Amino acid sequence: MAEKSVITNLGERIRQLIADHRRLSGICGELTAECRQLKSENRTLQERIKALEGELARQQLAAGLAGDKRNREKARARVNRLMREVDKCIALLDVPRES
């Protein structure tokens, strides 16, 4: 009789483990899908942030060039940085190529 009780207990535990595994596999699948969706949403929002930061920089430059005192220094610094970048590009074009 003790053997029958042990076998019954093992069978019941195995069925419970199988049920738990199925339930947890389903939850894992749902969470994986949710994770993919959230990553996609995050990428979209990061791209939006980058675009808005670029727009803000352009607006600040425009305001600085238009005479807005707050943005004047930022605009001047950005124009100077852009001019240095252009100068570097010109200098690279002037370098003789080795054949």
N, C-alpha and C positions, 0 to 999 in steps of 0.2 A: 504494500500500500504506500509506503514512503516513497518508493521509486515512481509510482504513478503520480503522486503529488508533485514531486520534483519535475517530472516531465511536463506536467500540466503548467506548472509555474514557468518553466523555460519557454514553452509554447506561447503562453500569454505574454511574456516579456518580449519575445521575438516579434509577435504581432504588434505590440506597442512600439517597439523600435522601428519597425517597417512603417507604421502609421506616422510616427514622428519624423522619419526620414522624408516621407512623401510631403508632409506638411511643410517641413523646413526647406525642401527643394523648391516648392512653390513660392514660398516667401523669398527665397534667394533669387529666383527668376524675376519676381516683381521688383525687388530692390535693384537688381542689375539693370532692368529696363528703366527704372526711375533714375538711376545713376547716369545712364546714357543720355536721357532726356535733359537732366540738369547740366551735364557737361556741354551739351549742345546749346542750351540756353545761356550758359556762362560764356561760351565762345561768342555768341551773338552780342551779349551785353558788353564784353570786352572790346569788340570791334566798334560798337556804338560809342563807348567811352573814348576810344582812340580818335574816332571821327569828331566827336564833340570837343576834345582837347585841341585838335587841329583847328577847328572852327573858332574856338576861343582865342587861340594864338593869333589867327588872322584878324579877328575883330580887335584885339588889343593892339596889334600893329597898325591897323587902319586908324584906330582912335588916337594912337600916339603920333602918327604922321599928320593927323588932322589937327593936332595941337592940344589934345587932352593931356594935362600936366601929369596925371597919375601914370599914364602909360607911355609917356614920352621917352623915359630912360630905357624902358623895355624895348620900345620900338627902335631906338638908336642902337642898342646893343644887338638886336636881331639883324638890323640892316648891316652893321659892321661885320657880324659873323658871316652873313651871306656874301658880303663883298670879299672877305678873306677866302671863303670857299671858292668863289669865282676866280680870284687871283691864283689860287692853287691849281685850279683846272687849266688856266691859261699857261701857267708855268709848266705844267705837264705836257701841254701841246707844243711848247717851245723846245722841249728836250729832244735833241737829235736821236733818231732811232738807230740802234745797232743792227747792221744787216749781216 
